[in-house]
């Protein structure tokens, strides 16, 4: 007896599906605009503070990783002026950002399903105010880039072995391997 034919199948008609897509795109657009406005306000504020404090290259406030260096520079200057202490917060913040990026890339490449975890860590550190839009975009980009990167990696292993064989076995290594069989 075939039970699969007896089960009701619920399908969405085209009008309902387009309504859901429209609602999703509207919400996504509102979130994108809010994140963009938040990023602009944060960058303008950081740029203004850096300019007033006389820190070199205040335009770094507009770059996602470089703004950590600028924030550390402002913190260093504050520590020196108010407390009389010489600190290197800018170096610590930049080093921390690099360490997080390295560990995230290890998680993305070495752990099955680690791509989402690594992307979450990267987005949390570099785009905390824009998480609602940055994380889904990172996941989408990761899903788009992963298959060709995997194919390139798999093909790259063969190419690397061909190059090693060429250097070890000489110029006609493929012909010699075929004649051995």
Secondary structure, DSSP 8 states (H G I E B T S, - for coil): ---GGGS------HHHHHHHHHHHHHHHHHHHHHHHHHHHHHHHHHHHHHHHHT-S-GGGGGSTTHHHHHHHHHHHHHIIIII-----HHHHHHHHHHHHHHHHHHHHHHSTTHHHHHHHHHHHHH-GGGHHHHHHHHHHHHHHHHHHHHHHHHHHHHHHHHHHHHHHH-TTHHHHHHHH-
